[in-house]
Amino acid sequence: MFYDYVDSIFNLLHVFVILLNTLGWVSEKTRRVSLLFLILTIFCWSIMGLFFGIGFCPLTYLHSEYLNFKYSYILPFSYMDHFIINIIDFNISSKIISIVSITFVFLSLYINLKKSFLLNKYIILFILLNGISSLFVVSFYDLGYLGSFKDFPIIISFILSTIMIILIFTKVKLFNQKYSRIKV
């Protein structure tokens, strides 16, 4: 579309994050970074999303600010919408793109944690509940919707995300402590 140097960097960063989120679990070398990015993505979508709009992405926000300043162009709230609908020119609903994106992120999170031996029944439960609540939220609200503390489904998603992230960080910390004591 614009393809100046800065726009190209933003596009490459987006593609990098998307690939890391969806396929970072494949290699043991990228699994930890992928887990961090998956958690950051869910944090931004749901927790920051309560304050900045459902599905908020700081990278998309900065990219949109740049394009608006330089070309008077505002990206859609979702970079995936921009990429699939505007760049690839594929006619598909934004809600379907969001549903597929959420499904891939939560499935990737599950696989990453399973391959990292960090799953337990509580984490599995919260991944499932959080994934379902996120799908529910994007089915009934548009991306970028600024929720309030009166929007029950958004608050539930916010709470489930917070608990899930705390459980994962606790499990990672305990896992690292357990294996740091082993002498080789």
DOPAVEX-22381 format. One line per field, with one value per residue (C-alpha): residue number from 1; residue in three letters; z, y, x. Coordinates in pm, 1 decimal, padded with zeros to 6 digits, m for minus. Layout:
! residues N
i	NUM,...
aa	ALA,...
zz	Z,...
yy	Y,...
xx	X,...
END
This chain:
! residues 184
i	1,2,3,4,5,6,7,8,9,10,11,12,13,14,15,16,17,18,19,20,21,22,23,24,25,26,27,28,29,30,31,32,33,34,35,36,37,38,39,40,41,42,43,44,45,46,47,48,49,50,51,52,53,54,55,56,57,58,59,60,61,62,63,64,65,66,67,68,69,70,71,72,73,74,75,76,77,78,79,80,81,82,83,84,85,86,87,88,89,90,91,92,93,94,95,96,97,98,99,100,101,102,103,104,105,106,107,108,109,110,111,112,113,114,115,116,117,118,119,120,121,122,123,124,125,126,127,128,129,130,131,132,133,134,135,136,137,138,139,140,141,142,143,144,145,146,147,148,149,150,151,152,153,154,155,156,157,158,159,160,161,162,163,164,165,166,167,168,169,170,171,172,173,174,175,176,177,178,179,180,181,182,183,184
aa	MET,PHE,TYR,ASP,TYR,VAL,ASP,SER,ILE,PHE,ASN,LEU,LEU,HIS,VAL,PHE,VAL,ILE,LEU,LEU,ASN,THR,LEU,GLY,TRP,VAL,SER,GLU,LYS,THR,ARG,ARG,VAL,SER,LEU,LEU,PHE,LEU,ILE,LEU,THR,ILE,PHE,CYS,TRP,SER,ILE,MET,GLY,LEU,PHE,PHE,GLY,ILE,GLY,PHE,CYS,PRO,LEU,THR,TYR,LEU,HIS,SER,GLU,TYR,LEU,ASN,PHE,LYS,TYR,SER,TYR,ILE,LEU,PRO,PHE,SER,TYR,MET,ASP,HIS,PHE,ILE,ILE,ASN,ILE,ILE,ASP,PHE,ASN,ILE,SER,SER,LYS,ILE,ILE,SER,ILE,VAL,SER,ILE,THR,PHE,VAL,PHE,LEU,SER,LEU,TYR,ILE,ASN,LEU,LYS,LYS,SER,PHE,LEU,LEU,ASN,LYS,TYR,ILE,ILE,LEU,PHE,ILE,LEU,LEU,ASN,GLY,ILE,SER,SER,LEU,PHE,VAL,VAL,SER,PHE,TYR,ASP,LEU,GLY,TYR,LEU,GLY,SER,PHE,LYS,ASP,PHE,PRO,ILE,ILE,ILE,SER,PHE,ILE,LEU,SER,THR,ILE,MET,ILE,ILE,LEU,ILE,PHE,THR,LYS,VAL,LYS,LEU,PHE,ASN,GLN,LYS,TYR,SER,ARG,ILE,LYS,VAL
zz	00000.0,00117.1,00154.2,00275.0,00507.5,00835.4,00702.0,00583.7,00928.8,01090.7,00841.0,00906.3,01283.6,01250.8,01039.9,01286.3,01585.9,01401.2,01302.4,01650.2,01807.1,01577.2,01511.8,01784.2,01975.1,01692.4,01785.8,02135.6,02064.2,02006.3,02254.5,02551.3,02343.9,02177.8,02518.6,02626.1,02306.6,02338.5,02693.6,02586.1,02300.6,02529.2,02785.8,02522.2,02366.1,02688.3,02981.3,02795.7,02566.0,02847.8,02851.3,02487.2,02295.4,02259.9,02066.9,02129.7,01983.7,02064.5,01746.0,01528.3,01718.1,01652.9,01289.4,01243.8,01409.0,01170.2,00858.9,00973.8,01028.5,00703.3,00464.4,00644.1,00646.8,00950.9,00977.1,01080.9,01452.6,01365.3,01158.8,01036.5,00889.8,00714.4,00586.1,00470.4,00349.9,00222.9,00119.9,00004.5,m00113.9,00022.7,00094.8,00439.4,00753.6,01021.1,01283.5,01109.4,01099.0,01472.4,01555.3,01359.8,01518.2,01871.5,01803.7,01672.3,01963.3,02232.6,02050.0,02013.0,02382.5,02474.3,02245.2,02366.7,02732.2,02659.3,02476.8,02762.0,03025.9,03192.6,03170.6,03462.6,03492.1,03612.5,03327.2,03076.5,03229.6,03214.0,02857.6,02757.0,02952.0,02840.2,02476.7,02485.5,02659.3,02406.6,02118.4,02281.5,02326.6,01964.5,01842.5,02017.5,02023.0,01748.1,01775.7,01925.2,02136.6,02457.2,02721.7,03065.7,03397.4,03314.6,03017.7,03194.5,02914.8,02880.2,03256.1,03266.8,02984.5,03169.0,03492.0,03316.5,03127.8,03445.9,03634.1,03341.9,03303.5,03678.5,03672.9,03377.4,03530.6,03861.8,03686.4,03484.7,03802.5,03991.6,03693.1,03664.8,04039.2,04034.7,03750.9,03853.3,04159.2,03950.0,03912.2,03597.8
yy	00000.0,00268.2,00067.5,00329.8,00224.7,00272.5,00108.2,m00187.9,m00225.2,m00222.5,m00481.5,m00705.4,m00671.2,m00767.8,m01073.3,m01170.2,m01148.9,m01339.4,m01619.3,m01631.2,m01649.7,m01922.4,m02130.7,m02038.1,m02356.7,m02571.2,m02514.3,m02547.2,m02241.8,m02012.0,m02166.4,m01936.3,m01619.0,m01746.0,m01807.8,m01454.4,m01307.6,m01520.8,m01396.8,m01037.7,m01074.3,m01205.0,m00936.9,m00662.7,m00805.4,m00851.3,m00665.2,m00357.3,m00402.8,m00306.3,00038.0,00085.4,m00124.0,m00496.9,m00663.1,m00376.4,m00418.5,m00155.5,m00238.4,m00184.9,00134.2,00274.8,00162.6,00332.8,00651.7,00659.0,00598.3,00856.8,01114.9,01043.0,00947.6,01036.3,00665.2,00484.5,00109.6,m00105.6,m00189.3,m00535.9,m00572.5,m00909.0,m00726.8,m00486.8,m00766.1,m01007.2,m00762.1,m00469.1,m00614.2,m00964.2,m00829.4,m01125.6,m01050.6,m01193.8,m01075.9,m00906.7,m01120.4,m01440.3,m01314.1,m01235.9,m01576.7,m01757.3,m01538.5,m01605.0,m01976.9,m01992.2,m01790.9,m02005.3,m02328.9,m02216.3,m02126.9,m02474.3,m02649.4,m02430.0,m02504.6,m02876.2,m02899.6,m02702.8,m02938.5,m02645.6,m02760.9,m02856.2,m02899.3,m02540.8,m02385.8,m02606.0,m02501.5,m02131.3,m02154.9,m02315.2,m02071.4,m01770.5,m01883.0,m01934.3,m01601.3,m01422.8,m01581.7,m01479.1,m01119.3,m01073.8,m01235.6,m00974.3,m00666.1,m00506.6,m00491.1,m00161.3,m00141.4,00042.8,m00166.8,m00057.0,m00230.1,m00273.9,m00504.1,m00839.7,m01056.8,m00820.1,m00817.3,m01199.6,m01218.0,m00963.4,m01169.0,m01502.4,m01358.5,m01216.5,m01546.5,m01749.7,m01526.3,m01542.6,m01923.5,m01952.6,m01720.2,m01907.3,m02241.6,m02112.0,m01976.8,m02303.6,m02505.3,m02294.1,m02317.0,m02693.4,m02743.7,m02478.5,m02688.1,m02986.5,m02998.7,m03138.8
xx	00000.0,00240.9,00559.0,00796.5,01078.5,00885.3,00567.2,00775.3,00931.4,00587.3,00463.0,00763.9,00718.5,00352.3,00434.2,00709.8,00471.8,00197.8,00436.9,00589.3,00243.0,00115.2,00427.5,00676.8,00596.9,00742.4,01106.4,01243.1,01462.5,01162.0,00917.7,00992.8,00981.1,00664.0,00504.6,00592.7,00443.3,00128.8,00076.8,00146.4,m00102.4,m00376.7,m00291.5,m00324.7,m00641.1,m00834.4,m00678.9,m00554.7,m00853.2,m01085.6,m00924.6,m00814.7,m01067.6,m01130.9,m00849.1,m00605.7,m00257.9,00007.2,00198.2,m00111.1,m00186.3,00163.7,00150.7,m00186.1,m00060.1,00235.1,00020.5,m00231.7,00043.7,00227.5,m00056.5,m00383.3,m00465.3,m00601.3,m00551.1,m00845.1,m00832.1,m00698.1,m00381.6,m00512.2,m00814.4,m00578.3,m00357.0,m00628.4,m00894.4,m00683.6,m00347.1,m00443.1,m00781.6,m00976.4,m01340.5,m01412.5,m01585.4,m01376.8,m01554.5,m01444.4,m01084.8,m01106.6,m01256.0,m00983.5,m00711.1,m00838.2,m00865.1,m00507.3,m00367.0,m00531.3,m00451.1,m00088.9,m00077.7,m00204.6,00045.8,00331.8,00256.1,00210.1,00544.2,00706.8,00558.9,00381.2,00020.4,m00194.5,m00570.2,m00624.0,m00428.8,m00612.9,m00944.5,m00858.4,m00725.4,m01054.1,m01274.3,m01071.5,m01075.8,m01453.5,m01514.4,m01289.4,m01478.9,m01806.4,m01688.2,m01576.1,m01897.4,m02110.9,m01887.2,m01682.1,m01305.2,m01204.5,m01521.0,m01439.7,m01599.6,m01697.7,m01729.4,m02099.5,m02026.6,m02045.9,m01891.5,m01595.9,m01536.2,m01552.8,m01295.8,m01079.0,m01092.3,m01030.7,m00732.7,m00584.4,m00620.3,m00485.7,m00179.6,m00108.2,m00141.9,00096.6,00357.1,00332.4,00376.6,00674.8,00835.7,00785.0,00905.9,01221.8,01290.4,01247.7,01495.3,01746.0,01834.4,01942.1,02318.7,02465.8
END
